[in-house]
Amino acid sequence: MTDAPTALLPVALRAAEIASDLVRTRVPGLLTAKGDRDMASEVDYAVERAVRDYLKERTPDIAILGEEEGISGDTAGDLMWAIDPVDGTANFVRNIPLCGFSLGLIERGRPVVGVIDLPFLGTRYHAAQHTGAYLEDRRIQASMTTDLKDAIVAIGDYAVGEGAEAKNRQRIALTERLAANVQRIRMLGSAAIDLAWVAEGKLDASITLSNKPWDTAAGVIIAREAGAMVIDKDGTDHTLKSAATIATTSTLANAFLDHISYCIFGVS
């Protein structure tokens, strides 16, 4: 690991400023359908294009993956930016303030830099590998909760699109099991917020049974640098190729994995 990737945190922070200004000052505009019950707003596209232009200027040799416009640049390199211009678009278009900009820098399948900006909450989280996680200038730490019955847990949105019915059977089963065992369940509608709030200790766990790098890359490195474990549904370390994104404390991880295994594989 060289110093170069983590030295790009200031670039990521400036990109977040650009994105936040656009999200706060523009209305969603026309919506573009992206499939069954999925959409992008004009702001999604405007933010992604503005951030892409900035990153191409500042880091021309690094590939860029965006939720709305795919991947561009040198995909054979070790580094890749992952952009979610508005994570939580469904919230954004309804004036629900739980949405945010997410930008992660991935090195060989693992995020090394991350910034999450929540424009309507006035908060910005950031981390670089081996340097800690921060809310603005304040270092943050994941929850110290040790008992499942005391845990507040965020779960990812239920699936839409192809295969949603089968996927949601697992999600609903997991929700039912967790409801009987944890203090409270939350569905916030933004993976970036889920992971940032695990990092800050507002949540004790975030369970998302999917893994799209634009949604998760920034949050994964922020949560890890705050002391959380971030793993796949089989308990292995979370990477770009993971099927799920589970962030929690080391003491609670096995309990959550047992519930997930039962709902997905029928074993515990």
HELIX and SHEET records of a PDB file:
HELIX    1   1 THR A    6  LEU A    8  5                                   3    
HELIX    2   2 LEU A    9  THR A   25  1                                  17    
HELIX    3   3 GLU A   42  ARG A   58  1                                  17    
HELIX    4   4 THR A   89  VAL A   93  1                                   5    
HELIX    5   5 LEU A  148  ASP A  150  5                                   3    
HELIX    6   6 ALA A  164  ALA A  179  1                                  16    
HELIX    7   7 ALA A  191  GLU A  200  1                                  10    
HELIX    8   8 PRO A  213  GLU A  225  1                                  13    
HELIX    9   9 ALA A  253  PHE A  265  1                                  13    
SHEET    1   A 2 LEU A  31  ALA A  33  0                                        
SHEET    2   A 2 MET A  39  SER A  41 -1                                        
SHEET    1   B 8 GLY A  70  SER A  72  0                                        
SHEET    2   B 8 ALA A  63  GLY A  66 -1                                        
SHEET    3   B 8 LEU A  79  ASP A  87  1                                        
SHEET    4   B 8 GLY A 100  GLU A 107 -1                                        
SHEET    5   B 8 ARG A 110  LEU A 118 -1                                        
SHEET    6   B 8 THR A 123  ALA A 128 -1                                        
SHEET    7   B 8 ALA A 133  LEU A 135 -1                                        
SHEET    8   B 8 ARG A 138  ARG A 139 -1                                        
SHEET    1   C 5 ARG A 184  ARG A 186  0                                        
SHEET    2   C 5 ILE A 152  ILE A 155  1                                        
SHEET    3   C 5 ALA A 205  THR A 208  1                                        
SHEET    4   C 5 THR A 245  THR A 248 -1                                        
SHEET    5   C 5 MET A 229  ILE A 231 -1                                        
END                                                                             
